[in-house]
């Protein structure tokens, strides 16, 4: 880890002292190291307590960190962390795929996330995002470019939810988005072609004609609905 992470730990320890229990770094930069961006790093910090005064003490360290271009750390108390394992199973399983402890104990090593909670959150978020996608269609579809943008921007959040579906089937999700979409389609027996084409549009943008973009959006909705139906049956 680079010197800035050591600096963050030092500043948090200086502010919180023994109240600081753990600091972890996770995210795509840990899962697939190479030439990561700052946005590819995420930080989880756990303290014994997080009162208003504790947050005030930690504020300079957190402001320095975001001023360096990193995302604000996720903050939990020890009790909140344990009690949230059933509420945020997707997020915690994502953390466990690739992380490094840079201070203190390792809270993820013994953390247990049930498949029942994982399935429920996955379906809940998929259905919520599908409803949101439909609600954005009227304004976005005023132009082919607008509808294309809606699809290419929304598809990433759906891909994130395909990975726990694969985990529920006992598979190890691939790191790549295209590979995840294809593997999910094969596992569920669903044609994921629309999602694959939208991901390709993210990588190689091009203008679509009105009929073409409307057909792609229809295929996108159909694919997502079939995936959600499959999750409902798990």
Backbone torsions as a table, in degrees:
resi	resn	phi	psi	omega
1	UNK	NA	150.1	-175.7
2	UNK	-81.9	172.0	-172.9
3	UNK	-61.9	-26.6	-178.8
4	UNK	-65.3	-31.7	177.5
5	UNK	-69.9	-39.2	174.9
6	UNK	-63.7	-37.2	177.9
7	UNK	-64.9	-41.0	178.1
8	UNK	-60.8	-47.1	179.0
9	UNK	-59.6	-44.6	179.4
10	UNK	-60.4	-42.0	-179.9
11	UNK	-68.9	-40.2	178.8
12	UNK	-67.0	-41.1	177.8
13	UNK	-64.8	-38.4	177.8
14	UNK	-64.2	-33.0	-179.0
15	UNK	-83.1	-40.9	-171.0
16	UNK	-106.7	-17.2	179.3
17	UNK	60.6	-136.3	-178.2
18	UNK	-68.7	-10.2	177.2
19	UNK	-66.6	-25.8	179.6
20	UNK	-78.8	121.1	-175.3
21	UNK	-97.6	-50.1	-174.2
22	UNK	-148.7	150.0	169.4
23	UNK	-135.7	125.4	-179.8
24	UNK	-123.3	148.5	172.5
25	UNK	-115.3	133.1	179.7
26	UNK	-144.1	179.8	178.3
27	UNK	119.8	-178.7	-174.5
28	UNK	-64.1	-25.6	178.9
29	UNK	-67.4	-29.0	178.2
30	UNK	-83.5	-38.3	-178.4
31	UNK	-68.5	-37.9	-177.3
32	UNK	-137.9	75.2	-178.7
33	UNK	-64.0	155.5	-179.2
34	UNK	171.5	-93.8	176.7
35	UNK	-130.7	67.4	-172.1
36	UNK	-72.0	153.8	171.1
37	UNK	-91.1	162.1	177.7
38	UNK	-61.5	-31.3	179.9
39	UNK	-67.8	-15.3	-179.2
40	UNK	-84.0	-4.3	177.2
41	UNK	-104.2	137.1	173.1
42	UNK	-126.7	149.0	-177.8
43	UNK	-123.5	134.8	172.7
44	UNK	-114.5	125.4	177.5
45	UNK	-120.9	133.1	-178.6
46	UNK	-121.4	132.6	179.1
47	UNK	-126.2	164.0	177.4
48	UNK	-70.4	-33.2	176.8
49	UNK	-148.6	156.8	178.4
50	UNK	-139.4	67.6	177.3
51	UNK	-75.4	173.5	176.5
52	UNK	-58.8	-38.6	179.2
53	UNK	-67.7	-37.9	177.4
54	UNK	-62.1	-41.9	178.7
55	UNK	-65.1	-37.8	177.8
56	UNK	-62.9	-41.2	179.4
57	UNK	-65.8	-36.6	-177.8
58	UNK	-81.7	-13.6	-174.4
59	UNK	-53.8	-47.3	-179.8
60	UNK	-58.5	-39.4	179.5
61	UNK	-66.4	-42.1	-179.1
62	UNK	-69.0	-38.2	177.9
63	UNK	-67.0	-38.6	176.3
64	UNK	-61.9	-42.4	-177.2
65	UNK	-63.3	-48.2	179.6
66	UNK	-68.9	-30.4	176.2
67	UNK	-65.6	-24.1	176.0
68	UNK	-80.3	-5.1	176.6
69	UNK	102.0	6.4	179.2
70	UNK	-94.2	161.2	176.7
71	UNK	-73.4	151.7	178.1
72	UNK	-61.9	133.3	179.1
73	UNK	-61.5	151.1	172.2
74	UNK	-82.5	127.4	-174.3
75	UNK	-113.8	127.2	176.5
76	UNK	-132.4	151.9	162.3
77	UNK	-85.5	165.0	178.9
78	UNK	-57.7	-44.3	-178.6
79	UNK	-66.5	-43.3	178.9
80	UNK	-60.8	-39.5	-179.4
81	UNK	-60.1	-50.1	-179.0
82	UNK	-63.1	-42.4	-176.6
83	UNK	-75.9	-10.5	-178.1
84	UNK	-99.5	-2.0	-177.8
85	UNK	-61.3	-30.9	179.5
86	UNK	-87.1	-10.3	-177.8
87	UNK	-95.9	-35.8	-178.5
88	UNK	-120.8	53.7	-177.3
89	UNK	-62.9	-36.1	179.9
90	UNK	-63.2	-47.2	-176.5
91	UNK	-64.4	-43.2	-177.7
92	UNK	-71.1	-35.8	176.5
93	UNK	-68.4	-34.1	175.3
94	UNK	-62.4	-43.9	178.7
95	UNK	-59.9	-41.4	-174.2
96	UNK	-69.0	-19.8	-180.0
97	UNK	-62.1	-38.1	-178.2
98	UNK	-160.4	113.7	178.9
99	UNK	-155.7	164.1	175.3
100	UNK	-135.7	135.7	175.3
101	UNK	-85.9	122.4	-179.9
102	UNK	-109.8	-4.1	173.4
103	UNK	-160.8	134.0	169.9
104	UNK	78.0	-153.5	-175.4
105	UNK	-78.2	166.5	178.6
106	UNK	-104.9	96.7	-177.2
107	UNK	-73.6	-18.3	-176.5
108	UNK	-85.1	-19.2	-174.2
109	UNK	-60.1	-40.9	-178.2
110	UNK	-104.4	3.4	-177.3
111	UNK	-68.1	132.9	-179.5
112	UNK	-113.7	127.5	177.1
113	UNK	-121.3	121.2	-176.2
114	UNK	-76.6	150.1	177.7
115	UNK	-67.4	-29.9	179.2
116	UNK	-63.7	-44.0	178.7
117	UNK	-68.1	-37.4	179.0
118	UNK	-63.8	-44.4	179.8
119	UNK	-63.5	-42.7	-178.0
120	UNK	-63.4	-48.0	-178.3
121	UNK	-65.1	-37.9	179.7
122	UNK	-61.1	-48.9	179.5
123	UNK	-65.0	-42.1	-179.3
124	UNK	-58.4	-47.2	-177.5
125	UNK	-71.5	-38.1	177.6
126	UNK	-60.3	-46.8	-178.9
127	UNK	-64.8	-40.3	179.4
128	UNK	-64.6	-40.7	-179.7
129	UNK	-71.5	-32.4	176.4
130	UNK	-66.8	-41.6	176.7
131	UNK	-61.5	-41.5	179.1
132	UNK	-63.9	-41.8	179.7
133	UNK	-60.1	-45.2	178.9
134	UNK	-62.8	-38.9	-177.9
135	UNK	-68.3	-26.1	-179.4
136	UNK	-86.1	-13.4	-175.4
137	UNK	-59.6	-48.0	-174.8
138	UNK	-54.7	-44.4	-178.8
139	UNK	-77.9	-38.8	-177.1
140	UNK	-69.0	-30.5	-173.9
141	UNK	-82.5	8.2	177.7
142	UNK	-62.1	-28.3	176.9
143	UNK	-137.6	152.2	175.7
144	UNK	-57.2	-38.3	-179.7
145	UNK	-64.5	-38.4	180.0
146	UNK	-65.7	-41.1	-179.7
147	UNK	-71.7	-37.1	176.0
148	UNK	-61.2	-42.8	178.8
149	UNK	-62.5	-41.6	178.6
150	UNK	-58.8	-44.6	-178.2
151	UNK	-68.5	-46.1	-175.6
152	UNK	-70.8	-25.3	177.8
153	UNK	-84.3	-32.4	-176.9
154	UNK	-82.5	-25.3	-171.3
155	UNK	-63.5	-30.0	-178.5
156	UNK	-63.2	-41.1	-179.8
157	UNK	-67.9	-31.4	176.7
158	UNK	-72.1	-38.7	178.1
159	UNK	-59.5	-39.7	178.9
160	UNK	-57.6	-31.1	-178.3
161	UNK	-88.7	-9.7	175.2
162	UNK	-76.6	-29.6	-177.4
163	UNK	-62.7	-45.1	176.5
164	UNK	-65.0	-26.0	176.0
165	UNK	-63.1	-43.4	178.1
166	UNK	-64.7	-38.7	177.9
167	UNK	-62.9	-38.7	179.3
168	UNK	-64.7	-22.8	177.1
169	UNK	-94.7	7.9	177.2
170	UNK	83.9	11.9	-179.0
171	UNK	-96.7	157.4	171.2
172	UNK	-96.6	113.8	-176.6
173	UNK	-64.1	138.9	175.1
174	UNK	-69.9	161.0	180.0
175	UNK	-75.9	-35.4	-175.8
176	UNK	-75.1	147.3	-179.1
177	UNK	-69.4	-45.1	179.5
178	UNK	-60.9	-44.3	179.7
179	UNK	-64.1	-36.5	178.5
180	UNK	-65.2	-44.3	-179.9
181	UNK	-62.8	-45.7	-178.1
182	UNK	-65.6	-42.3	-178.7
183	UNK	-65.8	-38.6	178.4
184	UNK	-65.1	-44.0	178.4
185	UNK	-59.4	-43.1	179.6
186	UNK	-66.2	-43.3	-178.0
187	UNK	-64.7	-39.5	-176.0
188	UNK	-93.0	-8.9	-175.8
189	UNK	69.8	36.3	-178.2
190	UNK	-117.9	137.5	176.2
191	UNK	-72.7	107.6	-178.8
192	UNK	-95.8	18.5	-176.3
193	UNK	-58.0	-38.1	-178.9
194	UNK	-64.7	-42.7	179.0
195	UNK	-64.4	-41.8	178.7
196	UNK	-60.3	-45.0	-179.0
197	UNK	-65.2	-37.0	178.9
198	UNK	-67.5	-41.3	176.2
199	UNK	-61.1	-39.1	177.9
200	UNK	-66.1	-34.3	176.2
201	UNK	-66.3	-31.4	176.0
202	UNK	-64.3	-39.6	-176.5
203	UNK	-80.4	-36.3	-178.9
204	UNK	-131.3	80.3	-176.5
205	UNK	-60.3	142.7	173.1
206	UNK	-153.9	157.5	-179.5
207	UNK	-78.9	136.6	177.7
208	UNK	-109.7	145.9	174.2
209	UNK	-73.5	160.8	-177.1
210	UNK	-54.0	-51.1	-177.6
211	UNK	-63.8	-38.4	-178.4
212	UNK	-65.9	-44.6	-178.1
213	UNK	-69.9	-35.3	177.8
214	UNK	-67.3	-39.6	178.0
215	UNK	-64.6	-40.5	179.9
216	UNK	-65.5	-40.8	179.3
217	UNK	-65.3	-40.9	178.0
218	UNK	-60.9	-43.0	178.0
219	UNK	-65.0	-35.9	177.3
220	UNK	-61.6	-49.6	179.5
221	UNK	-61.9	-43.1	-178.9
222	UNK	-63.4	-43.3	179.3
223	UNK	-62.0	-46.0	-179.7
224	UNK	-63.6	-41.7	179.2
225	UNK	-62.0	-40.8	179.3
226	UNK	-67.6	-37.7	177.3
227	UNK	-64.4	-43.9	179.8
228	UNK	-63.5	-41.0	176.5
229	UNK	-59.4	-39.5	179.9
230	UNK	-67.4	-39.6	178.0
231	UNK	-65.2	-38.1	179.6
232	UNK	-61.2	-27.5	-176.7
233	UNK	-90.6	-6.0	180.0
234	UNK	-67.9	NA	NA
